Amino acid sequence: MVTKQDYYEVLQISREADETEIKSAYRKLALKYHPDVNPGDKEAEEKFKEVAEAYEVLSDADKRQMYDRYGHDGLNGGGAGGFGGGFGGFGDIFDIFFNGAAQGRGRSAVQRGADMRYDLEVTLEEAYKGVEKTARIQRIETCETCSGNGAAPGTKPTTCTTCSGQGQIRHTQNTILGTFATMSPCTRCGGSGRIVQTPCVTCNGQGRLRKAREFTINVRPGVDDGMRFQYPGEGESGALGGPPGDLYVFFHVKKHPQFERQGQELFTEAPISFTQAALGDEITVATVGGEQGTIVVPEGTQTGTTFRMRGFGMPDVHGRGSKGDLHVSVKVDVPTRLSDEEKKLLRQLAVLRSERPLHEQKSIFDRVKEAVKEAVAPSHED
């Protein structure tokens, strides 16, 4: 399934970015992907078009507001997209300003379906490799029995004679200021402009009903916590044959007990013995992708020293092929139990390094006692 990427993600900015940030992000990315800079690179050319499209929308206050409310569909002119869910379309706007002067536009106009949100939790390993997840979603769909018209098979809705199919009744009122016209929903048809004489038994004449559907979500390699992807047309069904809404999938990446993530960079710790730290060694490090990487620990390495394993971090969610790095911080593991032989060897090492083990060092009280004894000792001088 092809999805259209979120414009804020295209420009790599937050949804709270101001005009200056939007312009700065656009200039930076436009320069990076400009065809003159990347001659013959079709991928860069497509990316440049995406960046230009995103900037065109987000730099325009009205378009940005519409996009923030309805996503990509809000820019396509269909249903709630194009001119806001608070109005049925241009006709309703004319109705508000001209008291129903826009004739021929009733409440029976088709309505776009509602957008839906689905929250999906994935592990760090799944986010690294990419995976397909099956989600079970409850959504309103067009009734298959009546094809959405609400009438039983073999019948069809009739036009409401009270409002002539407009779904609204025009009322005029004479006042000292002149004649005023107002519009109100038709009470007979409920504003739909249609009368269903024999309702469909499957949907009870509603034309739509709630169903559970299984939906396959493609988790891209490199997806990060909080990212959102739009699946056009996978939301709820529209009323009276209107277009469906969109499905927005929000990703939540679970915390990992071993790895910490910052963007494409990964961080972990690796224990080493004090002999490895002192003499140096080559150690094996597990990675989130399941591979085994190695780092060379030079002699004299201290706790907290960090080594970089290039290319073992998270992949680029936009599919550009690059990966982040894995940063490995070593931690010297001091043994809590030693054999007699090990203690003997360490004492020999301490002697060689002119160090005095703790058990051979005199306490402050012993040193004070010795000083007092020397001070009061009788003199042997003549």
C-alpha positions in Angstrom: 0.0 0.0 0.0 1.4 3.4 -1.0 1.2 6.0 1.7 1.8 9.7 1.4 4.4 10.9 3.9 3.6 13.5 6.5 4.7 17.0 5.4 6.2 17.8 8.8 8.3 14.7 8.5 9.3 15.6 5.0 10.8 18.9 6.2 12.1 17.2 9.4 10.4 19.8 11.6 8.0 19.7 14.5 4.3 20.5 14.2 4.9 23.6 16.2 7.5 25.0 13.9 7.1 28.7 13.0 7.6 30.4 9.5 11.3 30.9 10.0 11.9 27.3 10.9 9.8 26.1 8.0 11.7 28.3 5.5 15.1 27.3 7.0 14.3 23.6 6.8 13.1 24.0 3.2 16.2 25.9 2.0 18.5 23.3 3.6 16.7 20.3 2.1 16.0 22.0 -1.3 19.8 22.6 -1.6 20.6 19.0 -0.7 18.2 17.4 -3.2 18.2 20.0 -6.0 18.5 18.3 -9.4 21.5 20.5 -10.3 23.3 19.2 -7.3 22.3 15.6 -8.0 22.3 15.2 -11.8 20.6 12.0 -13.0 19.6 11.0 -9.5 15.9 10.1 -9.8 15.6 9.5 -6.0 16.9 13.0 -5.2 14.6 14.5 -7.8 11.6 12.8 -6.2 12.7 13.9 -2.8 13.1 17.5 -4.1 9.5 17.4 -5.3 8.3 16.2 -1.9 10.2 18.9 -0.1 8.7 21.6 -2.5 5.2 20.2 -2.1 5.5 20.2 1.7 6.9 23.7 1.8 4.1 25.0 -0.5 1.5 23.8 2.0 3.1 24.5 5.3 4.3 28.0 4.3 0.7 29.0 3.5 -1.3 29.7 6.7 -4.6 28.7 5.3 -3.4 25.5 3.6 -1.4 24.6 6.8 -4.5 25.0 9.0 -6.5 22.8 6.6 -3.7 20.2 6.5 -3.4 20.1 10.3 -7.1 19.4 10.6 -7.7 16.9 7.8 -4.3 15.7 6.6 -3.6 15.3 2.9 -7.3 14.8 2.1 -8.0 18.4 3.3 -6.0 19.7 0.3 -7.9 17.6 -2.3 -11.2 19.3 -2.2 -13.3 16.3 -1.3 -15.9 16.3 1.5 -14.5 17.6 4.8 -11.1 17.9 3.0 -10.9 21.0 0.8 -13.1 23.2 3.0 -13.4 22.0 6.5 -15.6 19.5 8.3 -17.6 22.2 10.0 -19.2 23.0 6.6 -20.8 20.7 4.1 -18.9 22.6 1.3 -19.2 26.0 -0.5 -22.9 25.8 -0.6 -23.2 25.7 3.2 -20.9 28.7 3.5 -23.2 30.7 1.1 -26.1 29.5 3.3 -24.5 31.0 6.4 -23.8 34.4 4.8 -26.8 34.7 2.5 -29.5 33.0 4.6 -29.9 30.0 2.2 -29.7 32.0 -1.0 -27.6 29.3 -2.5 -30.4 27.2 -4.0 -30.1 23.6 -5.0 -27.6 22.7 -2.1 -29.4 20.7 0.5 -28.3 18.6 3.4 -28.5 15.6 1.2 -25.0 16.3 -0.2 -22.6 13.4 0.4 -20.3 13.5 3.5 -16.8 12.4 3.8 -16.1 9.6 6.3 -14.3 10.3 9.6 -10.6 9.9 10.0 -9.4 7.2 12.3 -6.4 6.7 14.6 -4.7 3.5 15.5 -1.8 3.2 18.0 0.6 0.4 17.2 3.3 -0.8 19.6 6.5 -2.4 18.2 9.7 -3.7 19.7 13.1 -2.1 18.9 14.1 -5.2 17.0 10.9 -4.9 14.8 11.6 -1.2 14.3 15.1 -2.1 13.2 14.2 -4.8 10.7 10.8 -3.7 9.6 7.8 -6.0 9.8 4.2 -6.4 8.8 1.6 -6.2 11.6 -2.0 -7.3 11.4 -4.4 -4.9 13.2 -8.0 -5.5 13.9 -9.9 -2.3 13.5 -13.5 -1.4 14.2 -14.8 1.1 11.6 -18.0 2.2 10.0 -18.4 0.8 6.5 -20.9 1.0 3.7 -23.6 -1.6 4.0 -23.1 -4.3 1.3 -26.8 -5.4 1.4 -28.2 -2.0 0.3 -25.0 -0.5 -1.2 -25.3 2.4 1.2 -28.7 3.8 0.3 -30.5 2.4 3.4 -33.3 0.8 1.4 -34.1 -2.9 1.3 -33.0 -4.8 -1.8 -35.5 -4.3 -4.7 -36.5 -0.9 -3.4 -34.9 2.5 -3.3 -35.3 5.8 -1.4 -37.7 8.4 -2.7 -37.3 12.1 -2.8 -38.8 13.9 0.2 -41.8 15.8 -1.0 -41.7 18.2 1.9 -38.3 19.7 1.1 -38.1 18.5 -2.5 -35.0 16.6 -1.8 -33.1 19.6 -0.4 -33.0 18.5 3.2 -33.9 22.0 4.3 -37.0 24.1 4.6 -36.9 27.8 3.8 -38.7 30.1 6.1 -39.4 33.8 5.4 -40.2 36.4 8.0 -41.4 40.0 7.5 -40.1 42.6 9.9 -39.9 46.3 10.0 -36.4 46.0 8.7 -37.5 43.9 5.7 -38.0 40.3 4.7 -35.5 37.8 6.2 -35.0 34.2 5.0 -33.7 31.3 7.1 -33.1 27.7 6.5 -33.8 24.8 8.9 -33.4 21.0 8.5 -36.5 19.2 7.2 -38.2 17.4 10.0 -39.8 14.8 7.8 -36.6 13.4 6.3 -34.2 14.5 9.0 -32.3 16.7 6.6 -31.3 13.9 4.3 -33.7 14.8 1.5 -34.8 11.2 1.1 -37.4 8.9 2.5 -36.7 5.2 3.0 -40.1 3.4 2.9 -38.6 -0.1 3.3 -35.4 0.1 5.4 -32.6 -2.4 4.9 -32.7 -5.0 7.7 -28.9 -5.3 7.7 -28.2 -1.7 8.6 -31.7 -0.6 9.8 -31.9 1.9 6.9 -28.7 3.8 7.9 -26.7 2.7 4.8 -23.7 2.1 7.0 -22.8 -0.2 9.9 -19.8 -0.9 12.2 -17.6 -3.8 11.3 -14.3 -5.3 12.4 -11.7 -5.6 9.7 -8.2 -6.9 9.7 -5.7 -4.4 8.3 -2.1 -5.0 7.4 0.3 -2.3 8.6 3.8 -2.1 7.0 6.2 -1.1 9.7 9.1 0.6 7.9 12.7 -0.2 9.1 13.8 2.7 11.3 10.4 3.8 12.4 10.8 5.9 15.6 8.6 6.4 18.7 5.8 9.0 18.0 6.0 8.8 14.2 2.7 8.9 12.3 1.8 7.5 8.9 -1.3 8.2 6.9 -3.2 5.5 5.0 -5.6 7.4 2.6 -9.1 5.9 2.2 -8.7 3.4 5.1 -10.8 5.4 7.6 -14.6 5.3 8.0 -17.0 5.1 5.1 -18.7 8.4 4.0 -22.4 8.9 4.3 -24.6 8.7 1.2 -21.8 7.4 -1.0 -19.2 10.0 0.3 -15.5 9.3 0.1 -13.9 7.4 3.1 -11.7 9.1 5.6 -8.1 8.3 6.3 -6.4 6.0 8.8 -3.5 7.5 10.9 -1.2 4.9 12.5 0.8 6.2 15.4 3.9 4.1 16.3 5.1 3.5 19.8 8.5 1.8 20.2 8.9 -0.1 23.4 12.0 0.6 25.6 14.7 -1.9 25.3 16.6 -3.4 28.4 19.9 -3.3 26.6 19.9 -0.5 24.0 19.0 3.2 24.3 18.0 5.0 21.2 18.5 8.6 20.1 17.3 9.0 16.5 19.4 6.7 14.4 22.0 6.3 17.1 22.1 3.4 19.6 23.8 3.2 22.9 24.7 0.2 25.1 27.1 -1.0 27.7 29.6 -3.9 27.6 31.2 -5.5 30.7 35.0 -6.3 30.6 37.2 -7.8 33.2 40.0 -5.7 34.9 42.6 -7.9 33.2 41.0 -7.1 29.8 41.0 -3.4 30.7 44.6 -3.5 31.9 46.1 -5.7 29.1 43.7 -5.0 26.2 41.5 -7.4 24.3 39.1 -7.9 21.4 35.5 -8.4 22.6 32.3 -9.4 21.0 29.3 -7.1 21.2 25.7 -8.1 20.5 23.7 -5.7 18.2 20.0 -4.9 18.0 20.0 -6.5 14.5 21.2 -9.8 15.9 24.7 -9.6 14.3 27.9 -10.0 16.3 30.2 -7.0 16.2 33.7 -6.7 17.7 35.6 -3.8 19.2 39.3 -3.6 20.1 39.8 -2.6 23.7 43.3 -1.1 24.1 45.4 -1.7 27.2 44.8 0.7 30.1 41.1 1.2 29.2 39.1 2.9 31.9 35.4 2.4 32.9 33.1 4.6 30.8 35.3 4.7 27.7 33.0 4.7 24.7 33.7 3.0 21.3 31.8 3.6 18.1 30.6 0.8 15.9 29.8 2.4 12.6 26.7 1.2 10.7 25.3 -0.8 13.6 22.6 1.8 14.5 19.1 2.2 13.3 18.3 2.4 9.5 16.9 5.6 7.9 13.1 5.3 8.0 12.9 7.2 4.6 14.8 4.4 2.9 17.9 6.3 2.0 20.1 3.3 2.9 22.2 5.0 5.6 22.4 3.6 9.2 23.3 5.2 12.4 26.1 4.0 14.7 26.2 1.9 17.9 28.1 3.5 20.8 29.5 1.0 23.3 30.5 2.1 26.7 32.7 -0.4 28.5 32.3 -1.0 32.2 35.1 -2.7 34.2 33.7 -5.6 36.1 35.5 -6.0 39.5 35.1 -9.6 40.9 33.5 -9.9 44.3 35.1 -13.2 45.1 38.7 -14.2 44.6 40.5 -17.5 45.2 43.5 -17.6 47.4 45.7 -18.0 44.4 44.2 -15.0 42.7 44.7 -12.9 45.9 48.3 -14.0 46.0 48.9 -12.9 42.5 47.2 -9.6 43.1 49.4 -9.0 46.1 52.5 -9.7 44.1 51.2 -7.2 41.5 50.7 -4.6 44.3 54.3 -5.1 45.4 55.6 -4.7 41.9 53.6 -1.4 41.6 54.7 -0.2 45.0 51.1 -0.4 46.3 50.1 -1.5 49.8 46.9 -3.6 50.0 44.3 -2.4 52.5 44.9 -5.3 55.0 48.6 -4.3 55.2 47.9 -0.7 55.8 47.9 0.5 59.5 44.8 2.3 60.7 45.0 5.9 62.0 44.6 4.6 65.6 47.6 2.3 65.2 49.7 5.1 63.8 48.7 7.4 66.7 49.6 4.7 69.3 53.0 4.2 67.7 53.7 7.9 67.7 52.8 8.2 71.4 54.9 5.2 72.3 57.9 6.7 70.6 57.3 10.0 72.4 57.3 8.6 75.9 60.0 6.0 75.4 63.0 6.5 77.8 66.1 8.0 76.3 69.3 6.0 76.2 71.6 8.9 75.6 74.3 9.7 78.2 
